[in-house]
Amino acid sequence: MTPMSLREAWDSHAEEWIRWVRTPGHDSYDQFHGERFRDLLPPPGALTVDVGGGEGRLGRDLQELGHRVVALDGSMTLARACATHHRPVPVIVADVAAAPVRSGCADLVVALMSLQDVDDLESAVSEAARLLAPSGHFCLAIVHPLNSAGVFEGDREDPDAPFVVRGSYLSRFRYHEEIERNGLPMTFHSEHRPLEVYSRALEAAGFVIEALREVTEPAPADRWSRVPLFLHIRALRL
């Protein structure tokens, strides 16, 4: 049987994701990660395109900051949730690697925690470059490749538990995580890609990396305070 694409896999868990992300204070985006990402963005301009905008959490926050936002997402369920929220964000249901949007229309493209979940990373990054006017910015957040390559061993409560990379960090591979937190289940489907794969995709699309941040749990007693959870990048389109 042909395995589901990442797009299909995420669509199959869309309702779970909506409940997960709309529970106040539940997701790391609300706890610390979203503020760090927003701090990396340039000021609002003519148009911000949110690639893989999901149910619209980032788009809504950007609208509050003065951005004119259009979201793109491949899931009809997530797009509907984005468009029908009481603070709606305009959204287009589309493959983020082939968006029906005019070239050079935006001065900012954002991709918050979506690029590790797309089937064709290189085309998605190239498409972000096409949507941008010259000197526009592409800001992205992904699962840090070290995070997706390894696991903590031993007691879950041990802040000093060793973090171990098994297999090859340098390989690309599909993975999924089934998590339940505070009674809310969620299954995440992604592809591990080493940092060089992201860097080469940006390079090939004509981007130069301006800023790079390794973001992790801020609580010193948490074992994730020793290992990066997320990677934030701001890139300039030449």
N, C-alpha and C positions, 0 to 999 in steps of 0.2 A: 504494500500500500504506500502511495506517495505521501511523505510527511507533510503536515501543514506548513505553509509559509509562516514567517513571523507575523505578517500582517493578519493572516487568518487566526493565528493563535491568540493574538491580542484581542481581536474582535470577539473571540469565544469567551473571553474573560472580562469583557467591557463593563458589564453590570457590577462585577466584583470590584473593579477598579474605581468606578464612580462612588461606590459606598466607601471604599478605602480612603480615597483622596478627599472626600467631602466630609469626613468625620473630623471635627476641629482638633488640631494639635496632634493628629494621629501619625501623619507622614513626616519624614525628615525634612521635606520642603518647608513645612510650617515651623518645625523646631529650630532649624539653623541654616539649612542648605539653600532655601529660596532667597533669603536676604543676601547671602554671599554672592549668589548668581546675579541678582539685580544690581548689586554694587559694581559689577564688572561691565555693565552695559553703558553705551554712550547715551547722551541725552536724546529725548524724542525728536524725530524728524518727520519726514513726509509720510512714510509707511513702514510699519514693522510686520514682517511675515513670520508667524509662529509655526514652524515645521514640526508636525507630530504634536499638535496642540492639545490632543486628548479632549477632556471634558471642559477645558478652558481656564484652568486655575491660573496659569501664568498670564494668559491674555487678559484676564480680568484685572490682575494686579498691574499690568503694564498700562491698561487703559486708565487706571487710577493715577498713574504717574504721568499721564498726558500723551501716551503713544496712541496713534491710530493703528489698530491691529486687524489683520486678517489671518485666520488660522487655517492650516491644512491638516487633514487627518484621513487615514484610509478606512476608519471604522465608521459606519453609518450610525451606530449606537452612540459612540463618543461624540460624533459631530452633532447629533441631535441634542445631546445633553449640553453641549457647548452653546448651541444656538437658542435653547429654550430656558436657560438659567435666568433668574431674575435680573442678573447683570450679564446680558448676552454678549457674545463675541461673534462677529461674522465669520463663517467657516465654509470651506470648500471641501467636499469629500473627494479625495484624489490620492493617487500614488505620489508620495513625496519625491520620488525620483523622476516624475514626469508631470509637473503641475500645470494646469491650464491657466497660467497667469503670465501676463506680459513681461518680457525681458526688461531688466533695468528699472522695475517699478518701485523698488524698495531701497531704503538706505540702511536698514537693519533686518537681518534674518536671525531668528533665535531657534535653537533646538534643545529644549530642556529634557534630558533623560529619554531621548527618542532615538538617537543614532545607533545605539547598540541593539535596537529593536527593529531596525529596517533590514530588508532582505538584500538590498544593493547599496551598500554604504557609499561606494565611489560615485555612483550616479546621483545619489541624494546630495552629496557635497557639491558635485558639479552643478546640480540644479540650483542649489543655494547661491552659487556664484552667478548663474544666469539671471536670477531674480534681482541681484544687487546692481545698483549703479556703481560706476567707478568710485573708489574710496569709501564704499559702504562696508559695513562690518557684519561678520558672522560670529555669533556668540553661542557656544554650545556647552552642555554639561552631559557627561556620560558616567556610567559606572567605571570607576578607575580600573584599568586592565590588571593591576595587581590584585585588586579585590576579586575580580571574576576568575582569576587564575588559581587562587589558593583558598584555603580553609583554616580556621582555628581548630586545633586539636585539644582534647582533654575537656575538663570541666567547663561548661558554658558560663559559669559564674566567676571563673578565674581570670582576673584582669591581666595576668602574666602568661596566659596560655600561649604556646608557640603558634605562629602562623606559618603554614607549610604550603609551598607550591608543589603540586603533584603533576606529573606529565610535563608538557612543554608549554611554557608561557608564550613562546613564539608561534604556536599554532593557532588557527582559527577553528572554533568549535561552538556548536549550539549547546545551550544549557537551559534548564528551567529550575526555578525555586518555588516551592510551595511553602508559604508562610502564613501563620495565624497569629494575630496580635490583638489582644483585647476582644477576642471573639469574632474578629473579622478575618476571613480567609482571603488570600490573594495568590495567584500563580503568575510569576514573572517569566516571560520567554525572551531570551536574548541570544546574542552571539558574542563570545569572547573574541576580541581582536587585540593584538599587541599595540602598544603606543605608536610604533612606527607605521602601522597600517593607517591610523588616523592622520598622522603627520604627512604621509605620502599622498593621501587623498586630498588634503588641503593644498599641498604643494602643486599637485597636478591641476587643480582647479584655479590656480592663480592667487592663492591666499598667502599672506605672511602672518605668522603668529606674533601678536603684540603682547599678549599676557597669558600666563598659565598659572592656575591655582590648584593645589592638591587639598581637598576639603575632607574633613573627617569629623567624627563625633567630638564635640568640645569638652565633654565630661572627662576629667583625667582618670577617673576610676574605671572607665569603660575600656575594654580591650581594643575597641576600634579607634581609640585615641592614639594608638601606636601605628596604625596602618591606614592608608588613604581609602576612603569610601568612594569619593567622586573626583572627577577631573573637570575643571572649568577652563575654557579657552576663549579668548577673544582674538579673532583673526581679521585682517584688513584685506579687502579685495583690491588688487593692483589695477 
